[in-house]
Amino acid sequence: MKEKTSITLSSDLLAQVDKKAGSTRSRSAFIEEILREYFREKHRQAIHQRDVELINANGDYLNREAMDVLRYQAPIDYSGTE
């Protein structure tokens, strides 16, 4: 459901909105698209930040696991490939 609202923008910003929206989209559609994109990016950033915090909090354990896995890796012979 859409709701009507009113915002006040400076004339130079409104001119940019009109230019970017073009003749195929309304101002409202353009602004709604930009706001959705903004909130999607904020959500992605929050997930990324949470992931980085989890990795950092568990870094020692993850490094030990990686080293353990590497011990089982078979050596690769590159001598016959050219």
N, CA, C and O atoms as a Maestro MAE file, in Angstrom:
{
 s_m_m2io_version
 :::
 2.0.0
}

f_m_ct {
 s_m_title
 :::
 protein
 m_atom[328] {
  # First column is atom index #
  i_m_mmod_type
  r_m_x_coord
  r_m_y_coord
  r_m_z_coord
  i_m_residue_number
  s_m_chain_name
  s_m_pdb_residue_name
  s_m_pdb_atom_name
  i_m_atomic_number
  :::
  1 25 0.834 -1.171 0.000 1 A "MET " " N  " 7
  2 3 0.000 0.000 0.000 1 A "MET " " CA " 6
  3 2 0.884 1.242 0.000 1 A "MET " " C  " 6
  4 15 1.864 1.314 0.742 1 A "MET " " O  " 8
  5 25 0.547 2.179 -0.803 2 A "LYS " " N  " 7
  6 3 1.305 3.425 -0.875 2 A "LYS " " CA " 6
  7 2 0.566 4.505 -0.121 2 A "LYS " " C  " 6
  8 15 -0.664 4.539 -0.077 2 A "LYS " " O  " 8
  9 25 1.354 5.390 0.474 3 A "GLU " " N  " 7
  10 3 0.783 6.528 1.194 3 A "GLU " " CA " 6
  11 2 1.369 7.802 0.626 3 A "GLU " " C  " 6
  12 15 2.537 7.848 0.240 3 A "GLU " " O  " 8
  13 25 0.578 8.796 0.582 4 A "LYS " " N  " 7
  14 3 1.001 10.086 0.054 4 A "LYS " " CA " 6
  15 2 1.740 10.857 1.145 4 A "LYS " " C  " 6
  16 15 1.340 10.863 2.309 4 A "LYS " " O  " 8
  17 25 2.827 11.507 0.736 5 A "THR " " N  " 7
  18 3 3.597 12.330 1.657 5 A "THR " " CA " 6
  19 2 4.094 13.555 0.907 5 A "THR " " C  " 6
  20 15 4.000 13.626 -0.319 5 A "THR " " O  " 8
  21 25 4.604 14.481 1.624 6 A "SER " " N  " 7
  22 3 5.138 15.681 1.003 6 A "SER " " CA " 6
  23 2 6.525 15.925 1.562 6 A "SER " " C  " 6
  24 15 6.741 15.841 2.771 6 A "SER " " O  " 8
  25 25 7.473 16.231 0.667 7 A "ILE " " N  " 7
  26 3 8.825 16.572 1.105 7 A "ILE " " CA " 6
  27 2 9.241 17.869 0.426 7 A "ILE " " C  " 6
  28 15 8.719 18.234 -0.627 7 A "ILE " " O  " 8
  29 25 10.163 18.539 1.033 8 A "THR " " N  " 7
  30 3 10.686 19.778 0.476 8 A "THR " " CA " 6
  31 2 12.138 19.552 0.088 8 A "THR " " C  " 6
  32 15 12.947 19.122 0.910 8 A "THR " " O  " 8
  33 25 12.464 19.841 -1.162 9 A "LEU " " N  " 7
  34 3 13.821 19.665 -1.668 9 A "LEU " " CA " 6
  35 2 14.322 20.980 -2.242 9 A "LEU " " C  " 6
  36 15 13.539 21.803 -2.715 9 A "LEU " " O  " 8
  37 25 15.629 21.168 -2.196 10 A "SER " " N  " 7
  38 3 16.200 22.355 -2.823 10 A "SER " " CA " 6
  39 2 16.036 22.233 -4.340 10 A "SER " " C  " 6
  40 15 15.989 21.129 -4.881 10 A "SER " " O  " 8
  41 25 15.952 23.367 -5.009 11 A "SER " " N  " 7
  42 3 15.670 23.366 -6.444 11 A "SER " " CA " 6
  43 2 16.756 22.665 -7.248 11 A "SER " " C  " 6
  44 15 16.452 22.014 -8.249 11 A "SER " " O  " 8
  45 25 18.013 22.782 -6.834 12 A "ASP " " N  " 7
  46 3 19.074 22.105 -7.581 12 A "ASP " " CA " 6
  47 2 18.970 20.583 -7.446 12 A "ASP " " C  " 6
  48 15 19.232 19.856 -8.404 12 A "ASP " " O  " 8
  49 25 18.587 20.104 -6.261 13 A "LEU " " N  " 7
  50 3 18.411 18.668 -6.063 13 A "LEU " " CA " 6
  51 2 17.202 18.162 -6.853 13 A "LEU " " C  " 6
  52 15 17.257 17.091 -7.456 13 A "LEU " " O  " 8
  53 25 16.137 18.915 -6.848 14 A "LEU " " N  " 7
  54 3 14.944 18.540 -7.595 14 A "LEU " " CA " 6
  55 2 15.249 18.482 -9.098 14 A "LEU " " C  " 6
  56 15 14.740 17.610 -9.803 14 A "LEU " " O  " 8
  57 25 16.064 19.393 -9.574 15 A "ALA " " N  " 7
  58 3 16.455 19.375 -10.988 15 A "ALA " " CA " 6
  59 2 17.227 18.102 -11.320 15 A "ALA " " C  " 6
  60 15 17.043 17.526 -12.393 15 A "ALA " " O  " 8
  61 25 18.092 17.660 -10.402 16 A "GLN " " N  " 7
  62 3 18.834 16.421 -10.613 16 A "GLN " " CA " 6
  63 2 17.900 15.217 -10.606 16 A "GLN " " C  " 6
  64 15 18.067 14.298 -11.408 16 A "GLN " " O  " 8
  65 25 16.923 15.214 -9.709 17 A "VAL " " N  " 7
  66 3 15.939 14.138 -9.658 17 A "VAL " " CA " 6
  67 2 15.192 14.068 -10.986 17 A "VAL " " C  " 6
  68 15 15.037 12.991 -11.561 17 A "VAL " " O  " 8
  69 25 14.739 15.199 -11.461 18 A "ASP " " N  " 7
  70 3 14.003 15.234 -12.723 18 A "ASP " " CA " 6
  71 2 14.868 14.735 -13.882 18 A "ASP " " C  " 6
  72 15 14.393 14.001 -14.748 18 A "ASP " " O  " 8
  73 25 16.119 15.134 -13.890 19 A "LYS " " N  " 7
  74 3 17.035 14.718 -14.964 19 A "LYS " " CA " 6
  75 2 17.265 13.211 -14.922 19 A "LYS " " C  " 6
  76 15 17.218 12.552 -15.961 19 A "LYS " " O  " 8
  77 25 17.510 12.662 -13.745 20 A "LYS " " N  " 7
  78 3 17.779 11.224 -13.609 20 A "LYS " " CA " 6
  79 2 16.526 10.388 -13.812 20 A "LYS " " C  " 6
  80 15 16.598 9.293 -14.368 20 A "LYS " " O  " 8
  81 25 15.401 10.879 -13.377 21 A "ALA " " N  " 7
  82 3 14.152 10.136 -13.532 21 A "ALA " " CA " 6
  83 2 13.753 10.068 -14.997 21 A "ALA " " C  " 6
  84 15 13.164 9.084 -15.444 21 A "ALA " " O  " 8
  85 25 14.073 11.102 -15.728 22 A "GLY " " N  " 7
  86 3 13.729 11.124 -17.141 22 A "GLY " " CA " 6
  87 2 12.234 11.268 -17.357 22 A "GLY " " C  " 6
  88 15 11.485 11.602 -16.439 22 A "GLY " " O  " 8
  89 25 11.821 11.012 -18.573 23 A "SER " " N  " 7
  90 3 10.404 11.173 -18.899 23 A "SER " " CA " 6
  91 2 9.609 9.893 -18.684 23 A "SER " " C  " 6
  92 15 8.384 9.889 -18.809 23 A "SER " " O  " 8
  93 25 10.310 8.797 -18.356 24 A "THR " " N  " 7
  94 3 9.612 7.511 -18.211 24 A "THR " " CA " 6
  95 2 9.201 7.197 -16.779 24 A "THR " " C  " 6
  96 15 8.363 6.324 -16.556 24 A "THR " " O  " 8
  97 25 9.782 7.902 -15.801 25 A "ARG " " N  " 7
  98 3 9.459 7.651 -14.392 25 A "ARG " " CA " 6
  99 2 9.011 8.936 -13.728 25 A "ARG " " C  " 6
  100 15 9.462 10.028 -14.075 25 A "ARG " " O  " 8
  101 25 8.126 8.785 -12.778 26 A "SER " " N  " 7
  102 3 7.708 9.947 -11.989 26 A "SER " " CA " 6
  103 2 8.766 10.247 -10.936 26 A "SER " " C  " 6
  104 15 9.620 9.408 -10.649 26 A "SER " " O  " 8
  105 25 8.708 11.419 -10.375 27 A "ARG " " N  " 7
  106 3 9.602 11.760 -9.262 27 A "ARG " " CA " 6
  107 2 9.419 10.769 -8.125 27 A "ARG " " C  " 6
  108 15 10.389 10.286 -7.542 27 A "ARG " " O  " 8
  109 25 8.166 10.474 -7.819 28 A "SER " " N  " 7
  110 3 7.873 9.558 -6.707 28 A "SER " " CA " 6
  111 2 8.494 8.189 -6.940 28 A "SER " " C  " 6
  112 15 9.104 7.620 -6.035 28 A "SER " " O  " 8
  113 25 8.342 7.657 -8.154 29 A "ALA " " N  " 7
  114 3 8.900 6.334 -8.465 29 A "ALA " " CA " 6
  115 2 10.420 6.355 -8.356 29 A "ALA " " C  " 6
  116 15 11.026 5.422 -7.830 29 A "ALA " " O  " 8
  117 25 11.029 7.426 -8.857 30 A "PHE " " N  " 7
  118 3 12.482 7.536 -8.800 30 A "PHE " " CA " 6
  119 2 12.972 7.613 -7.352 30 A "PHE " " C  " 6
  120 15 13.901 6.903 -6.965 30 A "PHE " " O  " 8
  121 25 12.347 8.470 -6.565 31 A "ILE " " N  " 7
  122 3 12.755 8.631 -5.159 31 A "ILE " " CA " 6
  123 2 12.519 7.337 -4.381 31 A "ILE " " C  " 6
  124 15 13.338 6.967 -3.541 31 A "ILE " " O  " 8
  125 25 11.415 6.648 -4.648 32 A "GLU " " N  " 7
  126 3 11.149 5.379 -3.980 32 A "GLU " " CA " 6
  127 2 12.230 4.354 -4.328 32 A "GLU " " C  " 6
  128 15 12.694 3.618 -3.457 32 A "GLU " " O  " 8
  129 25 12.627 4.307 -5.600 33 A "GLU " " N  " 7
  130 3 13.685 3.378 -6.027 33 A "GLU " " CA " 6
  131 2 15.000 3.682 -5.318 33 A "GLU " " C  " 6
  132 15 15.686 2.769 -4.857 33 A "GLU " " O  " 8
  133 25 15.350 4.956 -5.232 34 A "ILE " " N  " 7
  134 3 16.593 5.359 -4.566 34 A "ILE " " CA " 6
  135 2 16.555 5.006 -3.083 34 A "ILE " " C  " 6
  136 15 17.550 4.527 -2.539 34 A "ILE " " O  " 8
  137 25 15.427 5.234 -2.425 35 A "LEU " " N  " 7
  138 3 15.306 4.912 -1.000 35 A "LEU " " CA " 6
  139 2 15.385 3.402 -0.770 35 A "LEU " " C  " 6
  140 15 16.022 2.959 0.186 35 A "LEU " " O  " 8
  141 25 14.750 2.611 -1.628 36 A "ARG " " N  " 7
  142 3 14.842 1.148 -1.494 36 A "ARG " " CA " 6
  143 2 16.281 0.678 -1.642 36 A "ARG " " C  " 6
  144 15 16.751 -0.173 -0.887 36 A "ARG " " O  " 8
  145 25 16.972 1.242 -2.623 37 A "GLU " " N  " 7
  146 3 18.375 0.900 -2.841 37 A "GLU " " CA " 6
  147 2 19.214 1.268 -1.616 37 A "GLU " " C  " 6
  148 15 20.081 0.499 -1.202 37 A "GLU " " O  " 8
  149 25 18.960 2.435 -1.041 38 A "TYR " " N  " 7
  150 3 19.682 2.892 0.153 38 A "TYR " " CA " 6
  151 2 19.484 1.916 1.316 38 A "TYR " " C  " 6
  152 15 20.450 1.527 1.973 38 A "TYR " " O  " 8
  153 25 18.233 1.524 1.570 39 A "PHE " " N  " 7
  154 3 17.965 0.634 2.695 39 A "PHE " " CA " 6
  155 2 18.495 -0.781 2.448 39 A "PHE " " C  " 6
  156 15 18.915 -1.457 3.387 39 A "PHE " " O  " 8
  157 25 18.475 -1.232 1.180 40 A "ARG " " N  " 7
  158 3 19.081 -2.541 0.857 40 A "ARG " " CA " 6
  159 2 20.571 -2.513 1.160 40 A "ARG " " C  " 6
  160 15 21.106 -3.456 1.743 40 A "ARG " " O  " 8
  161 25 21.240 -1.441 0.768 41 A "GLU " " N  " 7
  162 3 22.671 -1.318 1.009 41 A "GLU " " CA " 6
  163 2 22.973 -1.251 2.503 41 A "GLU " " C  " 6
  164 15 23.934 -1.866 2.966 41 A "GLU " " O  " 8
  165 25 22.174 -0.518 3.256 42 A "LYS " " N  " 7
  166 3 22.365 -0.461 4.711 42 A "LYS " " CA " 6
  167 2 22.210 -1.853 5.326 42 A "LYS " " C  " 6
  168 15 22.959 -2.220 6.231 42 A "LYS " " O  " 8
  169 25 21.246 -2.619 4.840 43 A "HIS " " N  " 7
  170 3 21.021 -3.977 5.340 43 A "HIS " " CA " 6
  171 2 22.235 -4.868 5.005 43 A "HIS " " C  " 6
  172 15 22.706 -5.629 5.850 43 A "HIS " " O  " 8
  173 25 22.732 -4.761 3.764 44 A "ARG " " N  " 7
  174 3 23.920 -5.538 3.369 44 A "ARG " " CA " 6
  175 2 25.126 -5.172 4.234 44 A "ARG " " C  " 6
  176 15 25.882 -6.047 4.654 44 A "ARG " " O  " 8
  177 25 25.300 -3.882 4.496 45 A "GLN " " N  " 7
  178 3 26.423 -3.438 5.330 45 A "GLN " " CA " 6
  179 2 26.320 -4.001 6.743 45 A "GLN " " C  " 6
  180 15 27.327 -4.396 7.330 45 A "GLN " " O  " 8
  181 25 25.117 -4.039 7.287 46 A "ALA " " N  " 7
  182 3 24.917 -4.578 8.639 46 A "ALA " " CA " 6
  183 2 25.255 -6.062 8.677 46 A "ALA " " C  " 6
  184 15 25.884 -6.531 9.626 46 A "ALA " " O  " 8
  185 25 24.841 -6.806 7.648 47 A "ILE " " N  " 7
  186 3 25.162 -8.238 7.584 47 A "ILE " " CA " 6
  187 2 26.667 -8.425 7.460 47 A "ILE " " C  " 6
  188 15 27.244 -9.278 8.134 47 A "ILE " " O  " 8
  189 25 27.302 -7.640 6.608 48 A "HIS " " N  " 7
  190 3 28.749 -7.730 6.434 48 A "HIS " " CA " 6
  191 2 29.471 -7.430 7.749 48 A "HIS " " C  " 6
  192 15 30.402 -8.142 8.123 48 A "HIS " " O  " 8
  193 25 29.049 -6.390 8.439 49 A "GLN " " N  " 7
  194 3 29.666 -6.028 9.714 49 A "GLN " " CA " 6
  195 2 29.515 -7.152 10.736 49 A "GLN " " C  " 6
  196 15 30.458 -7.473 11.460 49 A "GLN " " O  " 8
  197 25 28.321 -7.749 10.790 50 A "ARG " " N  " 7
  198 3 28.097 -8.865 11.706 50 A "ARG " " CA " 6
  199 2 29.009 -10.039 11.358 50 A "ARG " " C  " 6
  200 15 29.579 -10.670 12.249 50 A "ARG " " O  " 8
  201 25 29.147 -10.336 10.056 51 A "ASP " " N  " 7
  202 3 30.015 -11.435 9.626 51 A "ASP " " CA " 6
  203 2 31.466 -11.178 9.998 51 A "ASP " " C  " 6
  204 15 32.158 -12.085 10.461 51 A "ASP " " O  " 8
  205 25 31.933 -9.951 9.800 52 A "VAL " " N  " 7
  206 3 33.313 -9.608 10.152 52 A "VAL " " CA " 6
  207 2 33.529 -9.769 11.660 52 A "VAL " " C  " 6
  208 15 34.561 -10.284 12.092 52 A "VAL " " O  " 8
  209 25 32.571 -9.333 12.442 53 A "GLU " " N  " 7
  210 3 32.690 -9.475 13.899 53 A "GLU " " CA " 6
  211 2 32.735 -10.943 14.308 53 A "GLU " " C  " 6
  212 15 33.505 -11.314 15.193 53 A "GLU " " O  " 8
  213 25 31.914 -11.786 13.669 54 A "LEU " " N  " 7
  214 3 31.932 -13.225 13.975 54 A "LEU " " CA " 6
  215 2 33.267 -13.859 13.584 54 A "LEU " " C  " 6
  216 15 33.830 -14.655 14.334 54 A "LEU " " O  " 8
  217 25 33.760 -13.499 12.412 55 A "ILE " " N  " 7
  218 3 35.047 -14.042 11.965 55 A "ILE " " CA " 6
  219 2 36.153 -13.600 12.900 55 A "ILE " " C  " 6
  220 15 36.990 -14.413 13.295 55 A "ILE " " O  " 8
  221 25 36.173 -12.328 13.262 56 A "ASN " " N  " 7
  222 3 37.212 -11.836 14.165 56 A "ASN " " CA " 6
  223 2 37.123 -12.481 15.541 56 A "ASN " " C  " 6
  224 15 38.148 -12.787 16.151 56 A "ASN " " O  " 8
  225 25 35.912 -12.688 16.032 57 A "ALA " " N  " 7
  226 3 35.740 -13.291 17.351 57 A "ALA " " CA " 6
  227 2 36.178 -14.752 17.362 57 A "ALA " " C  " 6
  228 15 36.561 -15.282 18.405 57 A "ALA " " O  " 8
  229 25 36.121 -15.402 16.200 58 A "ASN " " N  " 7
  230 3 36.454 -16.824 16.120 58 A "ASN " " CA " 6
  231 2 37.693 -17.081 15.273 58 A "ASN " " C  " 6
  232 15 37.910 -18.203 14.814 58 A "ASN " " O  " 8
  233 25 38.504 -16.053 15.064 59 A "GLY " " N  " 7
  234 3 39.665 -16.146 14.189 59 A "GLY " " CA " 6
  235 2 40.645 -17.236 14.564 59 A "GLY " " C  " 6
  236 15 41.094 -17.978 13.690 59 A "GLY " " O  " 8
  237 25 40.991 -17.356 15.836 60 A "ASP " " N  " 7
  238 3 41.957 -18.374 16.255 60 A "ASP " " CA " 6
  239 2 41.444 -19.775 15.917 60 A "ASP " " C  " 6
  240 15 42.181 -20.596 15.371 60 A "ASP " " O  " 8
  241 25 40.192 -20.039 16.242 61 A "TYR " " N  " 7
  242 3 39.602 -21.347 15.948 61 A "TYR " " CA " 6
  243 2 39.575 -21.606 14.438 61 A "TYR " " C  " 6
  244 15 39.943 -22.693 13.993 61 A "TYR " " O  " 8
  245 25 39.148 -20.632 13.660 62 A "LEU " " N  " 7
  246 3 39.072 -20.802 12.211 62 A "LEU " " CA " 6
  247 2 40.450 -21.030 11.606 62 A "LEU " " C  " 6
  248 15 40.593 -21.833 10.683 62 A "LEU " " O  " 8
  249 25 41.463 -20.338 12.108 63 A "ASN " " N  " 7
  250 3 42.827 -20.544 11.614 63 A "ASN " " CA " 6
  251 2 43.326 -21.943 11.947 63 A "ASN " " C  " 6
  252 15 43.973 -22.579 11.115 63 A "ASN " " O  " 8
  253 25 43.038 -22.429 13.141 64 A "ARG " " N  " 7
  254 3 43.435 -23.798 13.500 64 A "ARG " " CA " 6
  255 2 42.753 -24.810 12.585 64 A "ARG " " C  " 6
  256 15 43.386 -25.759 12.121 64 A "ARG " " O  " 8
  257 25 41.474 -24.610 12.327 65 A "GLU " " N  " 7
  258 3 40.733 -25.519 11.439 65 A "GLU " " CA " 6
  259 2 41.335 -25.502 10.027 65 A "GLU " " C  " 6
  260 15 41.488 -26.553 9.405 65 A "GLU " " O  " 8
  261 25 41.671 -24.323 9.531 66 A "ALA " " N  " 7
  262 3 42.249 -24.212 8.188 66 A "ALA " " CA " 6
  263 2 43.590 -24.926 8.115 66 A "ALA " " C  " 6
  264 15 43.870 -25.624 7.141 66 A "ALA " " O  " 8
  265 25 44.413 -24.758 9.128 67 A "MET " " N  " 7
  266 3 45.708 -25.436 9.147 67 A "MET " " CA " 6
  267 2 45.529 -26.947 9.203 67 A "MET " " C  " 6
  268 15 46.286 -27.681 8.569 67 A "MET " " O  " 8
  269 25 44.549 -27.415 9.944 68 A "ASP " " N  " 7
  270 3 44.270 -28.849 10.022 68 A "ASP " " CA " 6
  271 2 43.849 -29.387 8.657 68 A "ASP " " C  " 6
  272 15 44.314 -30.446 8.237 68 A "ASP " " O  " 8
  273 25 42.989 -28.677 7.976 69 A "VAL " " N  " 7
  274 3 42.531 -29.108 6.652 69 A "VAL " " CA " 6
  275 2 43.701 -29.148 5.671 69 A "VAL " " C  " 6
  276 15 43.792 -30.068 4.859 69 A "VAL " " O  " 8
  277 25 44.590 -28.167 5.735 70 A "LEU " " N  " 7
  278 3 45.720 -28.121 4.810 70 A "LEU " " CA " 6
  279 2 46.669 -29.302 4.996 70 A "LEU " " C  " 6
  280 15 47.359 -29.697 4.057 70 A "LEU " " O  " 8
  281 25 46.706 -29.854 6.175 71 A "ARG " " N  " 7
  282 3 47.565 -31.023 6.401 71 A "ARG " " CA " 6
  283 2 47.103 -32.227 5.602 71 A "ARG " " C  " 6
  284 15 47.906 -33.108 5.297 71 A "ARG " " O  " 8
  285 25 45.830 -32.282 5.259 72 A "TYR " " N  " 7
  286 3 45.286 -33.409 4.505 72 A "TYR " " CA " 6
  287 2 45.329 -33.180 2.995 72 A "TYR " " C  " 6
  288 15 44.976 -34.075 2.228 72 A "TYR " " O  " 8
  289 25 45.747 -32.019 2.569 73 A "GLN " " N  " 7
  290 3 45.770 -31.710 1.143 73 A "GLN " " CA " 6
  291 2 46.903 -32.464 0.462 73 A "GLN " " C  " 6
  292 15 48.044 -32.453 0.926 73 A "GLN " " O  " 8
  293 25 46.570 -33.122 -0.649 74 A "ALA " " N  " 7
  294 3 47.584 -33.860 -1.403 74 A "ALA " " CA " 6
  295 2 48.459 -32.882 -2.166 74 A "ALA " " C  " 6
  296 15 47.974 -31.865 -2.663 74 A "ALA " " O  " 8
  297 25 49.748 -33.186 -2.262 75 A "PRO " " N  " 7
  298 3 50.634 -32.307 -3.038 75 A "PRO " " CA " 6
  299 2 50.252 -32.360 -4.520 75 A "PRO " " C  " 6
  300 15 49.801 -33.390 -5.021 75 A "PRO " " O  " 8
  301 25 50.437 -31.243 -5.203 76 A "ILE " " N  " 7
  302 3 50.132 -31.176 -6.625 76 A "ILE " " CA " 6
  303 2 51.434 -31.139 -7.403 76 A "ILE " " C  " 6
  304 15 52.335 -30.361 -7.091 76 A "ILE " " O  " 8
  305 25 51.526 -31.999 -8.430 77 A "ASP " " N  " 7
  306 3 52.735 -32.066 -9.260 77 A "ASP " " CA " 6
  307 2 52.497 -31.244 -10.526 77 A "ASP " " C  " 6
  308 15 51.693 -31.626 -11.376 77 A "ASP " " O  " 8
  309 25 53.188 -30.129 -10.646 78 A "TYR " " N  " 7
  310 3 53.035 -29.245 -11.785 78 A "TYR " " CA " 6
  311 2 54.097 -29.512 -12.870 78 A "TYR " " C  " 6
  312 15 54.132 -28.807 -13.878 78 A "TYR " " O  " 8
  313 25 54.941 -30.498 -12.678 79 A "SER " " N  " 7
  314 3 56.073 -30.694 -13.591 79 A "SER " " CA " 6
  315 2 55.651 -31.112 -15.001 79 A "SER " " C  " 6
  316 15 56.376 -30.827 -15.955 79 A "SER " " O  " 8
  317 25 54.516 -31.772 -15.164 80 A "GLY " " N  " 7
  318 3 54.105 -32.243 -16.483 80 A "GLY " " CA " 6
  319 2 53.122 -31.336 -17.196 80 A "GLY " " C  " 6
  320 15 52.583 -31.717 -18.234 80 A "GLY " " O  " 8
  321 25 52.876 -30.158 -16.674 81 A "THR " " N  " 7
  322 3 51.863 -29.283 -17.294 81 A "THR " " CA " 6
  323 2 52.531 -28.076 -17.936 81 A "THR " " C  " 6
  324 15 53.208 -27.305 -17.257 81 A "THR " " O  " 8
  325 25 52.348 -27.912 -19.223 82 A "GLU " " N  " 7
  326 3 52.841 -26.727 -19.935 82 A "GLU " " CA " 6
  327 2 52.028 -26.489 -21.153 82 A "GLU " " C  " 6
  328 15 52.285 -25.537 -21.890 82 A "GLU " " O  " 8
  :::
 }
 m_bond[327] {
  # First column is bond index #
  i_m_from
  i_m_to
  i_m_order
  :::
  1 1 2 1
  2 2 3 1
  3 3 4 2
  4 3 5 1
  5 5 6 1
  6 6 7 1
  7 7 8 2
  8 7 9 1
  9 9 10 1
  10 10 11 1
  11 11 12 2
  12 11 13 1
  13 13 14 1
  14 14 15 1
  15 15 16 2
  16 15 17 1
  17 17 18 1
  18 18 19 1
  19 19 20 2
  20 19 21 1
  21 21 22 1
  22 22 23 1
  23 23 24 2
  24 23 25 1
  25 25 26 1
  26 26 27 1
  27 27 28 2
  28 27 29 1
  29 29 30 1
  30 30 31 1
  31 31 32 2
  32 31 33 1
  33 33 34 1
  34 34 35 1
  35 35 36 2
  36 35 37 1
  37 37 38 1
  38 38 39 1
  39 39 40 2
  40 39 41 1
  41 41 42 1
  42 42 43 1
  43 43 44 2
  44 43 45 1
  45 45 46 1
  46 46 47 1
  47 47 48 2
  48 47 49 1
  49 49 50 1
  50 50 51 1
  51 51 52 2
  52 51 53 1
  53 53 54 1
  54 54 55 1
  55 55 56 2
  56 55 57 1
  57 57 58 1
  58 58 59 1
  59 59 60 2
  60 59 61 1
  61 61 62 1
  62 62 63 1
  63 63 64 2
  64 63 65 1
  65 65 66 1
  66 66 67 1
  67 67 68 2
  68 67 69 1
  69 69 70 1
  70 70 71 1
  71 71 72 2
  72 71 73 1
  73 73 74 1
  74 74 75 1
  75 75 76 2
  76 75 77 1
  77 77 78 1
  78 78 79 1
  79 79 80 2
  80 79 81 1
  81 81 82 1
  82 82 83 1
  83 83 84 2
  84 83 85 1
  85 85 86 1
  86 86 87 1
  87 87 88 2
  88 87 89 1
  89 89 90 1
  90 90 91 1
  91 91 92 2
  92 91 93 1
  93 93 94 1
  94 94 95 1
  95 95 96 2
  96 95 97 1
  97 97 98 1
  98 98 99 1
  99 99 100 2
  100 99 101 1
  101 101 102 1
  102 102 103 1
  103 103 104 2
  104 103 105 1
  105 105 106 1
  106 106 107 1
  107 107 108 2
  108 107 109 1
  109 109 110 1
  110 110 111 1
  111 111 112 2
  112 111 113 1
  113 113 114 1
  114 114 115 1
  115 115 116 2
  116 115 117 1
  117 117 118 1
  118 118 119 1
  119 119 120 2
  120 119 121 1
  121 121 122 1
  122 122 123 1
  123 123 124 2
  124 123 125 1
  125 125 126 1
  126 126 127 1
  127 127 128 2
  128 127 129 1
  129 129 130 1
  130 130 131 1
  131 131 132 2
  132 131 133 1
  133 133 134 1
  134 134 135 1
  135 135 136 2
  136 135 137 1
  137 137 138 1
  138 138 139 1
  139 139 140 2
  140 139 141 1
  141 141 142 1
  142 142 143 1
  143 143 144 2
  144 143 145 1
  145 145 146 1
  146 146 147 1
  147 147 148 2
  148 147 149 1
  149 149 150 1
  150 150 151 1
  151 151 152 2
  152 151 153 1
  153 153 154 1
  154 154 155 1
  155 155 156 2
  156 155 157 1
  157 157 158 1
  158 158 159 1
  159 159 160 2
  160 159 161 1
  161 161 162 1
  162 162 163 1
  163 163 164 2
  164 163 165 1
  165 165 166 1
  166 166 167 1
  167 167 168 2
  168 167 169 1
  169 169 170 1
  170 170 171 1
  171 171 172 2
  172 171 173 1
  173 173 174 1
  174 174 175 1
  175 175 176 2
  176 175 177 1
  177 177 178 1
  178 178 179 1
  179 179 180 2
  180 179 181 1
  181 181 182 1
  182 182 183 1
  183 183 184 2
  184 183 185 1
  185 185 186 1
  186 186 187 1
  187 187 188 2
  188 187 189 1
  189 189 190 1
  190 190 191 1
  191 191 192 2
  192 191 193 1
  193 193 194 1
  194 194 195 1
  195 195 196 2
  196 195 197 1
  197 197 198 1
  198 198 199 1
  199 199 200 2
  200 199 201 1
  201 201 202 1
  202 202 203 1
  203 203 204 2
  204 203 205 1
  205 205 206 1
  206 206 207 1
  207 207 208 2
  208 207 209 1
  209 209 210 1
  210 210 211 1
  211 211 212 2
  212 211 213 1
  213 213 214 1
  214 214 215 1
  215 215 216 2
  216 215 217 1
  217 217 218 1
  218 218 219 1
  219 219 220 2
  220 219 221 1
  221 221 222 1
  222 222 223 1
  223 223 224 2
  224 223 225 1
  225 225 226 1
  226 226 227 1
  227 227 228 2
  228 227 229 1
  229 229 230 1
  230 230 231 1
  231 231 232 2
  232 231 233 1
  233 233 234 1
  234 234 235 1
  235 235 236 2
  236 235 237 1
  237 237 238 1
  238 238 239 1
  239 239 240 2
  240 239 241 1
  241 241 242 1
  242 242 243 1
  243 243 244 2
  244 243 245 1
  245 245 246 1
  246 246 247 1
  247 247 248 2
  248 247 249 1
  249 249 250 1
  250 250 251 1
  251 251 252 2
  252 251 253 1
  253 253 254 1
  254 254 255 1
  255 255 256 2
  256 255 257 1
  257 257 258 1
  258 258 259 1
  259 259 260 2
  260 259 261 1
  261 261 262 1
  262 262 263 1
  263 263 264 2
  264 263 265 1
  265 265 266 1
  266 266 267 1
  267 267 268 2
  268 267 269 1
  269 269 270 1
  270 270 271 1
  271 271 272 2
  272 271 273 1
  273 273 274 1
  274 274 275 1
  275 275 276 2
  276 275 277 1
  277 277 278 1
  278 278 279 1
  279 279 280 2
  280 279 281 1
  281 281 282 1
  282 282 283 1
  283 283 284 2
  284 283 285 1
  285 285 286 1
  286 286 287 1
  287 287 288 2
  288 287 289 1
  289 289 290 1
  290 290 291 1
  291 291 292 2
  292 291 293 1
  293 293 294 1
  294 294 295 1
  295 295 296 2
  296 295 297 1
  297 297 298 1
  298 298 299 1
  299 299 300 2
  300 299 301 1
  301 301 302 1
  302 302 303 1
  303 303 304 2
  304 303 305 1
  305 305 306 1
  306 306 307 1
  307 307 308 2
  308 307 309 1
  309 309 310 1
  310 310 311 1
  311 311 312 2
  312 311 313 1
  313 313 314 1
  314 314 315 1
  315 315 316 2
  316 315 317 1
  317 317 318 1
  318 318 319 1
  319 319 320 2
  320 319 321 1
  321 321 322 1
  322 322 323 1
  323 323 324 2
  324 323 325 1
  325 325 326 1
  326 326 327 1
  327 327 328 2
  :::
 }
}
